Amino acid sequence: MGCCDDPTEPVKINRTDVARVQELHGNLVRDLFTDDPEKVILKQLNGANTYLTELAALNAHYDSVREQAIKLLEKESLAILQQIVDKQPESKIAECALQRIEYLNTDHGIFGKIFN
């Protein structure tokens, strides 16, 4: 009658998964030490989840990372885009955020392409 996982049982971790994560972490650290950090961050941004992308759009050190993060945001992040505009209304970043807001508010599906 074992329909569910027992929360009292320790989680079993596959050794190959641990090795893979350690290798990825090691490669990331190596790249940060030996390569241009801005390029490394941009590369990581493309595989980031929505939360990390929003965080990068709001607070990344490099403007290029913030701009790329803004371009990756979708409709569920409209509040974050508006927050960027409100925080820095006269900046290049705010302009980029406004353009993304406008893009997201315009229908770009198949019917949007036909009728726009």
GULUMKOL-128348 format. One record per residue (C-alpha): residue number from 1; residue in three letters; chain; x, y, z. Coordinates in pm, whole numbers, m for minus. Layout:
<atoms>
<atom seq="NUM" type="ALA" mol="A" x="X" y="Y" z="Z"/>
...
</atoms>
This chain:
<atoms>
<atom seq="1" type="MET" mol="A" x="0" y="0" z="0"/>
<atom seq="2" type="GLY" mol="A" x="290" y="235" z="m75"/>
<atom seq="3" type="CYS" mol="A" x="118" y="498" z="m284"/>
<atom seq="4" type="CYS" mol="A" x="326" y="790" z="m166"/>
<atom seq="5" type="ASP" mol="A" x="682" y="868" z="m66"/>
<atom seq="6" type="ASP" mol="A" x="752" y="845" z="304"/>
<atom seq="7" type="PRO" mol="A" x="876" y="1190" z="419"/>
<atom seq="8" type="THR" mol="A" x="1070" y="1027" z="702"/>
<atom seq="9" type="GLU" mol="A" x="1284" y="831" z="457"/>
<atom seq="10" type="PRO" mol="A" x="1606" y="1003" z="349"/>
<atom seq="11" type="VAL" mol="A" x="1616" y="1110" z="m13"/>
<atom seq="12" type="LYS" mol="A" x="1825" y="877" z="m226"/>
<atom seq="13" type="ILE" mol="A" x="2061" y="1063" z="m456"/>
<atom seq="14" type="ASN" mol="A" x="2205" y="909" z="m768"/>
<atom seq="15" type="ARG" mol="A" x="2585" y="939" z="m773"/>
<atom seq="16" type="THR" mol="A" x="2591" y="1022" z="m1142"/>
<atom seq="17" type="ASP" mol="A" x="2356" y="1317" z="m1079"/>
<atom seq="18" type="VAL" mol="A" x="2587" y="1443" z="m802"/>
<atom seq="19" type="ALA" mol="A" x="2889" y="1410" z="m1030"/>
<atom seq="20" type="ARG" mol="A" x="2708" y="1594" z="m1310"/>
<atom seq="21" type="VAL" mol="A" x="2610" y="1883" z="m1081"/>
<atom seq="22" type="GLN" mol="A" x="2962" y="1905" z="m940"/>
<atom seq="23" type="GLU" mol="A" x="3104" y="1918" z="m1292"/>
<atom seq="24" type="LEU" mol="A" x="2859" y="2191" z="m1399"/>
<atom seq="25" type="HIS" mol="A" x="2938" y="2392" z="m1085"/>
<atom seq="26" type="GLY" mol="A" x="3311" y="2348" z="m1140"/>
<atom seq="27" type="ASN" mol="A" x="3284" y="2456" z="m1502"/>
<atom seq="28" type="LEU" mol="A" x="3081" y="2763" z="m1406"/>
<atom seq="29" type="VAL" mol="A" x="3332" y="2868" z="m1141"/>
<atom seq="30" type="ARG" mol="A" x="3622" y="2809" z="m1381"/>
<atom seq="31" type="ASP" mol="A" x="3451" y="3019" z="m1649"/>
<atom seq="32" type="LEU" mol="A" x="3386" y="3301" z="m1402"/>
<atom seq="33" type="PHE" mol="A" x="3753" y="3305" z="m1302"/>
<atom seq="34" type="THR" mol="A" x="3901" y="3273" z="m1650"/>
<atom seq="35" type="ASP" mol="A" x="3651" y="3429" z="m1891"/>
<atom seq="36" type="ASP" mol="A" x="3465" y="3758" z="m1916"/>
<atom seq="37" type="PRO" mol="A" x="3205" y="3743" z="m1635"/>
<atom seq="38" type="GLU" mol="A" x="2955" y="3941" z="m1842"/>
<atom seq="39" type="LYS" mol="A" x="2965" y="3677" z="m2119"/>
<atom seq="40" type="VAL" mol="A" x="2933" y="3396" z="m1865"/>
<atom seq="41" type="ILE" mol="A" x="2629" y="3561" z="m1706"/>
<atom seq="42" type="LEU" mol="A" x="2467" y="3622" z="m2045"/>
<atom seq="43" type="LYS" mol="A" x="2518" y="3255" z="m2132"/>
<atom seq="44" type="GLN" mol="A" x="2365" y="3142" z="m1800"/>
<atom seq="45" type="LEU" mol="A" x="2073" y="3382" z="m1841"/>
<atom seq="46" type="ASN" mol="A" x="1941" y="3198" z="m2146"/>
<atom seq="47" type="GLY" mol="A" x="1879" y="2886" z="m1936"/>
<atom seq="48" type="ALA" mol="A" x="1754" y="3062" z="m1625"/>
<atom seq="49" type="ASN" mol="A" x="1404" y="3026" z="m1482"/>
<atom seq="50" type="THR" mol="A" x="1158" y="3316" z="m1471"/>
<atom seq="51" type="TYR" mol="A" x="1248" y="3420" z="m1116"/>
<atom seq="52" type="LEU" mol="A" x="1620" y="3449" z="m1195"/>
<atom seq="53" type="THR" mol="A" x="1548" y="3629" z="m1523"/>
<atom seq="54" type="GLU" mol="A" x="1330" y="3882" z="m1339"/>
<atom seq="55" type="LEU" mol="A" x="1602" y="3926" z="m1078"/>
<atom seq="56" type="ALA" mol="A" x="1859" y="3990" z="m1351"/>
<atom seq="57" type="ALA" mol="A" x="1627" y="4241" z="m1520"/>
<atom seq="58" type="LEU" mol="A" x="1588" y="4429" z="m1193"/>
<atom seq="59" type="ASN" mol="A" x="1937" y="4419" z="m1045"/>
<atom seq="60" type="ALA" mol="A" x="2209" y="4281" z="m1271"/>
<atom seq="61" type="HIS" mol="A" x="2538" y="4470" z="m1259"/>
<atom seq="62" type="TYR" mol="A" x="2583" y="4479" z="m1637"/>
<atom seq="63" type="ASP" mol="A" x="2333" y="4674" z="m1847"/>
<atom seq="64" type="SER" mol="A" x="2370" y="4420" z="m2129"/>
<atom seq="65" type="VAL" mol="A" x="2253" y="4146" z="m1891"/>
<atom seq="66" type="ARG" mol="A" x="1959" y="4357" z="m1775"/>
<atom seq="67" type="GLU" mol="A" x="1858" y="4432" z="m2135"/>
<atom seq="68" type="GLN" mol="A" x="1881" y="4065" z="m2237"/>
<atom seq="69" type="ALA" mol="A" x="1681" y="3961" z="m1930"/>
<atom seq="70" type="ILE" mol="A" x="1411" y="4215" z="m2016"/>
<atom seq="71" type="LYS" mol="A" x="1389" y="4073" z="m2369"/>
<atom seq="72" type="LEU" mol="A" x="1337" y="3724" z="m2225"/>
<atom seq="73" type="LEU" mol="A" x="1051" y="3819" z="m1992"/>
<atom seq="74" type="GLU" mol="A" x="696" y="3715" z="m2078"/>
<atom seq="75" type="LYS" mol="A" x="347" y="3843" z="m1988"/>
<atom seq="76" type="GLU" mol="A" x="356" y="3705" z="m1633"/>
<atom seq="77" type="SER" mol="A" x="642" y="3949" z="m1566"/>
<atom seq="78" type="LEU" mol="A" x="462" y="4269" z="m1668"/>
<atom seq="79" type="ALA" mol="A" x="466" y="4393" z="m1307"/>
<atom seq="80" type="ILE" mol="A" x="845" y="4353" z="m1295"/>
<atom seq="81" type="LEU" mol="A" x="882" y="4543" z="m1620"/>
<atom seq="82" type="GLN" mol="A" x="664" y="4824" z="m1483"/>
<atom seq="83" type="GLN" mol="A" x="872" y="4826" z="m1164"/>
<atom seq="84" type="ILE" mol="A" x="1186" y="4879" z="m1375"/>
<atom seq="85" type="VAL" mol="A" x="1022" y="5174" z="m1551"/>
<atom seq="86" type="ASP" mol="A" x="909" y="5322" z="m1219"/>
<atom seq="87" type="LYS" mol="A" x="1253" y="5288" z="m1057"/>
<atom seq="88" type="GLN" mol="A" x="1453" y="5444" z="m1342"/>
<atom seq="89" type="PRO" mol="A" x="1208" y="5632" z="m1567"/>
<atom seq="90" type="GLU" mol="A" x="1465" y="5822" z="m1773"/>
<atom seq="91" type="SER" mol="A" x="1712" y="5538" z="m1833"/>
<atom seq="92" type="LYS" mol="A" x="1797" y="5320" z="m2130"/>
<atom seq="93" type="ILE" mol="A" x="1685" y="5020" z="m1923"/>
<atom seq="94" type="ALA" mol="A" x="1340" y="5177" z="m1871"/>
<atom seq="95" type="GLU" mol="A" x="1314" y="5239" z="m2244"/>
<atom seq="96" type="CYS" mol="A" x="1394" y="4872" z="m2308"/>
<atom seq="97" type="ALA" mol="A" x="1133" y="4769" z="m2049"/>
<atom seq="98" type="LEU" mol="A" x="870" y="4996" z="m2207"/>
<atom seq="99" type="GLN" mol="A" x="939" y="4843" z="m2548"/>
<atom seq="100" type="ARG" mol="A" x="897" y="4493" z="m2400"/>
<atom seq="101" type="ILE" mol="A" x="571" y="4595" z="m2229"/>
<atom seq="102" type="GLU" mol="A" x="441" y="4728" z="m2559"/>
<atom seq="103" type="TYR" mol="A" x="547" y="4409" z="m2738"/>
<atom seq="104" type="LEU" mol="A" x="383" y="4184" z="m2479"/>
<atom seq="105" type="ASN" mol="A" x="60" y="4384" z="m2484"/>
<atom seq="106" type="THR" mol="A" x="37" y="4343" z="m2862"/>
<atom seq="107" type="ASP" mol="A" x="m95" y="4009" z="m2988"/>
<atom seq="108" type="HIS" mol="A" x="190" y="3837" z="m3169"/>
<atom seq="109" type="GLY" mol="A" x="23" y="3500" z="m3222"/>
<atom seq="110" type="ILE" mol="A" x="m82" y="3374" z="m3564"/>
<atom seq="111" type="PHE" mol="A" x="m391" y="3596" z="m3569"/>
<atom seq="112" type="GLY" mol="A" x="m192" y="3896" z="m3453"/>
<atom seq="113" type="LYS" mol="A" x="43" y="3853" z="m3748"/>
<atom seq="114" type="ILE" mol="A" x="m247" y="3827" z="m3990"/>
<atom seq="115" type="PHE" mol="A" x="m446" y="4125" z="m3863"/>
<atom seq="116" type="ASN" mol="A" x="m162" y="4362" z="m3761"/>
</atoms>
